[in-house]
């Protein structure tokens, strides 16, 4: 192990900014990325310890970092008090395994849990967190991230909870099912801290490897939401103004019913919304929202990798794991947002595989094309 290098100081985030990030990341998570309650627990775990956010560009070529996250069932995570120190356990074990100290930590995706959990590692290790991720949303599969599309090895991977630690080495193509098999095998309680995607700064800053600015975007969205609520403005419109354009209100209405079943470390489910225009909109998810249909159209309203985001019309954020926290009759909006940076053949193919697994055998159609009538209007 080499001497411990240091990363130059970035932006120390205030408690208020951390709450903005939590809210913005929950929206960007597209129904997944961990329950809102997990993000709240992370903020309690962090307490008053400073969280330092740095741009990816500041990481020197020869410094190493790795992704820290929790992996498993969001529904399972929503129903327990989690020990976030296991994320640092996995992260530090991976550092020893690869033989390089990690002077910064990298998020894997955007969501209430997995945007905040790297911050828990950051404060435990007194290192900064990088303002980047493998996607501008949460994703149901390891190979749906830019790191995988760029050919970066996910292995070695470390899984850890308070009682167990497992090192996995396998090809990227089987990294996800191998990990899910371990998680759902009964040893781990359907979730664990994970550290993987170790890489140096040169790799991190190679074009196409990371999606930069994701935490700052979550902060911007969360702040716009808070400002709108505080000033009596439309929170849905305020959020949409901060996100990639053109974006769309896919529907507003109330949740008619929902179903979720946990299997193999995933939550599979549907959410049916009784829309204000009299239609029914059904959203299918695998932890994260994958595709949305209206019963008035033969084509989808939106599909992954484009974002299918939730927000109540009064500005409450929630994920699929938080549905039972909504009061009956709560008016919700479903927002569709393009994810152009994810529209590379490798990632599109991974989403096609996931969509086929839940019964959609069609091809990917960009959200702008599916909602061209809204643009024209």
N, C-alpha and C positions, 0 to 999 in steps of 0.2 A: 504494500500500500504506500503510495507516495505521500509527501507532505500535504497537509490540508490547504488547498488553494482557496482564495476568497473571491467572490464576485462583487464588483463595485455596487454601491448602494443605488437603489432605484426609488420607487415611491412607497412610502409607508402608508398603508391604508387605514383610514379611521374606522371606528366601529360602525358609523353610519354608512360609509362606503362598502364595508363588508356586507351589510344588510342589503344595500342596493345590488351588489353582485349576486347575492343569494336569490333575490327576486328576479333579476334579469336572466340568470342562468336557469332558473326553473322554467321560465318562458321558453328560452332557447332550447331547453332539453327535449322539446317535442313529446311531452308526456312521460319521458324517462329521465335517466341520469341520476336517479335516486329520489326518494321522497323529500318533500319540503322539511319534514321533521328532522331528517338526518342533517340537512344543512344547518338547521337551528341548533342541533346538538353539537355540530362542529364549532359553531360560533361560541357556544358555551365552553367547549373544551379549550378553544384558543384563549378566551378570556381577554385580558388586557395585554397579552403578549403581542409585540408588533409583527405584522405581516408585511413583508417587503416584496413588492411586485417589480420585476425587471423585464425589459424587452428581450426577446430571443437573441437579437443582434449583439447584445452585450456579452454573451457567453463566448469566451475565447475558443479557438479551434481545438486546442488540446485539453480543454476541460470537459468532464463527462457529466451527464445527467441521465435521469431515467423517469419513466412515468410511474406515478403512484395513484392508486385508485382502490375502491372496493368493488368486488365482483360478486354477482349472485342475484338473488330475487329481491327487487325493490319492495314487494309486499312483505316479505319476511323481515327486511330491514326496518320497515315502518312500524313493526310491532315489537321492537326490542330496543333497549338502551345499549348503544354500541360502544366498544372500546376502540377509540381511534388510534391509540398507541400502537396497535398491531400494524397499521399502515407504515409507520416508521420502522417497526421490526422487520417487515418485508423489504423495505427500501434499503435499510442498512445491511441486511443480509445479502442483497443483490450487489451492493457496493463491494463487499468482501469477496463475493463469488467472481466478479469480473476483474477485481484487483485495482479498481480506481475509486477514489473518494468522489462523492457527488456533492459539489458545492452549491447546487441548486436543484429544484424539483420541477418536474414537467407534468401538467395535466394530460389526461388521455382524451377526454371529451368535455362537453359542456353540460352541466346539470346541477341540480340542487345539492347532490352528494359529491359528484366527482369533479366539480369545480372548486369545492371547499376542502375536500379531504387532503389534496396536496398542500393546502395551507396549514393543516394540522401537522403534517410532516415537516413543513418549513419551520414552524415555531418550535417543534420538538428538537430539531437539529440546528436551529439558529442559522438558517440559510434562506435565501429568497426563493420565491416561486416565479416561474417563467410565464409571461403573458402570451401564451400560445396553447394549442391543443392539437389533437389529431383530426378534429372536425369542429364545425361551428354549431354543433348540436350534440345530443346524445345518440349513441348508436347501439344496436343490439348484438353486433358481432365484431370481434377483434379486427377482422380484415376490412372493415368499412372505414378505416382511418387512413389519413394521408401517409402515416408512417409505413403501413403495409403496402400501400400503392407505390411507395418509393422503394420497396424491397428491403426495408430495414428489418433485421431479425427481431422478433419479439422475445426469443429465448436468449439467455436463460431467464426463466420466470420464477419468482418466489411467491408462494401463498403462505399466509400466516394468520393465525388467530392466537388467543392467549394460551392455548394448549398445544398447538400444532404448527409445524413449519415444513413446507414441502418445496423442493426445487424441481422444476420441470425443464427439460430440454427437448424440443421437438421442432419440426418444420412449421413455418407460419401456417401452412394449409390446414394443419390439425391442431394448432395451438388453442383455438376456441373450444372445440369439442373435448379435448383432453382436460382443459381447465374446468369446464362445466361438469365433466364426469367426476372430477375430484370433489368439486364443490357440492354436488348433489349426492355424493356417495355415503353420506351419513356421518362422516368425521367432522366436517365443518357444518355449522348451523345455517346452511343455505347462503352464506356470504362470508367473505374473508378479505383481508388486506392483500393487495397484489402489487408487485413491482416488476416492471418489464420494459421493453423497448429502450434498453440502455444505448446511448449514443454520445459521441463527442460534439463539441460546438460546431465543428466544420460540417458534420453531417446534419445537425439540427438546422443550420442556416443555409443548407443547399436548397435552392428553389424547389418547391413542391413537397418538401419533407414535412413541414409543420404549417398549420394555419395560425398565423400570428394575430395578436390583438384580440383574442377571444374574451379574455377576462375584462379588458377595457370596454369591449362592446357590451358585455353583461352589465357592467357598472353604468354605462350610458343608458341602457334600457331601463334598469332599475331606478335610476335617478329621474328619468323622464316620467316613469310611472308614478313615483312619489310626488313629483311636482304637479302632475295632473290631478291626483287625488287631493292634494293639499289646496289646489286652486279651484276645485270644482269643475275641472275640464274632463273631457272624455278620455278615460285611461286607455281604452283600446286604440283610439286614434293616435294618442301620444306615443304608445309603444310602436305602432306601425311606422310612424315617422322616423324612428331611429333604426329600423331594420332594413335589410337589403330590399331593393325595389325592382320591379313592381311587386307589391305584396297585396294580399287579398283577405277580406273577411269571407271565409268559406261558408259560415252560417252563424247566426245567433239563435239562441233558444234555451230550452231546459233539458237536462239529462233525463231521458225516459227510462233507460235501464242500462246496466253495465254488468259484465261478467269477467272474472279473472280466474285463471287456474295456473298454479305453479308447477312446472315440470322441468327437470334437467337444468335448474339454475335460472330459468326464464319464467316470466309471467306472460301468459298468452291471454288476450282478452279482446272484447269489443265494447265500445261505448256508443249507444244510440241516443241521438239528440233530436228531440221534437223541435224542429226549426220554426222560427216566427213566420215564415212564409207558407207554412202548412206541410212542408216536406219533412222527411226523416233523413238524417245524415248518420251514417254508420262509420265509425273509425275502428280499424283493426290494428292491434298493437302486439308487438313482441318485446315486452318492457317498454319500448318506444313506439310512438305512432308511426305506422308504415304506410297506410293508405286510407283514404276517405272517399266514400261514395254517397251520393244523394239518390233517393229512390225515384227522382225525376230525370235522371240522366243515365245513359248507357255507358258513359265513360267516367272515370274517377274525377273527383274534385282536385285531388293532389296525391302524390306518392313520393316516398323516399327515393333519393336522399333529400329532396326538398322538405322544409320544416312544416310540420302540422302542429301548431302551438295552441295552448289553452290560456284563457284569462277570463275571469268573470267580468261582466260589464261594469262592475263597481271597482274592479282593479285587484281582486284577490288572485294570487297565483296558485297553481296546483299542478300535480302530476297525476298519472294514472294510479299511483299508489296512494294518492291523497283524496280520491273520489269520495270516500266515506266521510270526509271532513266538511263537505259542502252541505249546506242546509237544503232540504227538499225544495224544489222550485227555484233554486238559484239560477239566474240568467247568466249564461256563458257565451263567450265568443270563441270561435275556432279560426285562427289566423294561419294562412298559408304563406310561406316565405321561400323564395328561391335560394338554393344552395349551389351556386354556380361553381364554386371552388371544388365541390365534390363530384362534379360531372366529368369525371375521367373514366375511361372504359373499365378499369379494374374495380373501382368503387361501385359503379353502376351495375356491374355484373354481380357483385356481392349482394346488393339490394335486390336484384332480380331473383337470386337464389332464395333470399328470405321471403320475398313476396310469393314466389312459387310454393314455398312451404306452407303458406296460409291460404293458398288457393287461387292466387292471381297469376295467370300464365301469360299475360300481355307484356308488351314492351314498355320501357320507360317513356313517359311524355312529360316534358317540362311544364311546370305549373303555369307559366305564362301562356302556353298554348292551350292548356286545359281551361283557362279562365280568360281567354281572349275577348270574350264578350264584355267582361268587366272593364278591360282596358279600353275597349272601343267606347264604352259608355262614359 
